[in-house]
Amino acid sequence: MQSQIRDEFDKMLVEAITEIFQDSLGDVNTSIVFQYLGSRSCPTQDIPRKLSVFSTELRALFGFGRGSMLGSAVILETAIVKTLCHKIGTNFDDAEPFVFVTFVDRLREVYVNGKRNGKGGGKC
């Protein structure tokens, strides 16, 4: 049962990533980004298990700070997390420093534990 819940979460994560890429970059560029990620050992279906690789490659592609397209990778990562929070029924708490991989891992725990205990989202 727990692996099924994790699979549900992973599917929603990939959906959130796809939605944000399509809304931000358009369909053609989304396809190009997914091809790029696939060439960097991070195909779409593996993103949930390779979050660190995904984040690193996204930052290499779009930048993450000064002098790099206004830190587009961080903007995309934040939008992905906000969309994912909405999908799993929890609130996005941006009071803490934002680290994409840590935040997604925490959301996964909230989702898995909440579903396992028959509860809804909550706050992350």
N, C-alpha and C positions, 0 to 999 in steps of 0.2 A: 504494500500500500504506500509506504513512504517513497519508494522509487517512482511510483506512478505520480505522486504529488510533485516530486522533483521534476519529472518529465513535463508536467503541466506548466510549472514555473519556467522551465527552460524554453518551452514553446512560446510562452508569453514574452519572454526576454527577446527572442529572435523576432517576434512580431513587432515589439516596441522599437527595436533597432531598425527594422525594415521601414516601419512607418516614419520614423524620424528622418532617416536617410532620404526616403521618397519625398517627404514634405520639404526638406531642406535643400536637397540636391537634384531632385527630379529622377525619373525612372532610368534614364540612360546613365547618369553619373552613379546612381545607386548600383547598377549592374557592374560598372567599372570598379567601384570600391569593393564590392563583393569578390570580383575576379582578382583584384590586387590582394585582398586578404587571403583568398584561396592559394595564391602563389606564395604566400608567406606562412604556409602551414597552419592556416586558420580558416578553413572553409566554413561557410555559414552554419552548417549543422553542428560544428565543433565549438562555436563561439562560447556557449555556456560553460564548457569545460576548459576553455582556454582564454578566460577573461583577461589575464595579464598580457598575453600575446595580442589579443584584440585591441586593448587599450594602447599598448606600445606602438603597434602598427598604425592605429588611428592617429596617434600623436606624431608619428613620423610623416604621415601623409598630410595632415592638416595643421600641425603645430600645436603648441600648448601654452604659449606665453608671449612675451614681448617680441615684436618683430615677426610674428608668424600668423598672418591672417587673423589677428586679434584673438589668438588662442581658440581657434575653431573647434579643435578636438574636445576641449573642456566644455564648450557650449553644447556640442553634440552629445557628449556623455551626460551632462546635466539634463538635457531634454529627454534622453533615453530613460534615465532614472525616474524622472517625473511621470513619463508615460507609463512606465512599468508600475510605479506606485498606484496610479489610477487603475490600471488593469487588475491589480491584486487587492484593491480596496483599502489601501493604507495612505497615510499622509506623508508628504515629503517634508522632512525637517532639514532646512538648510542652515541651521544655527551652527552645526559642527563643520569642521574642515571637510571638504569633499574629496574623497578618494574613490574613484569609480569602482574598482575591484572590491574594495572593502564594503562599500555601500551595497553593491549587488549581492555579495555574499550574505550580508545582514538581512537584506530583503528576502533572500531565499530561505533563511532560517525562520523569519517571521511568517512567511507563507507556509512552509512545511509544518512548523509547530502549530500554527493556527488551524490549518486544515486537519491535522492529526488530532487536535483536541476539539474539533468541531466549532472553532471560533472564526470570526471574520478577521479583517486586516489589522487595524491598530495604527500605531505610529512608529516610524522608523527614523 
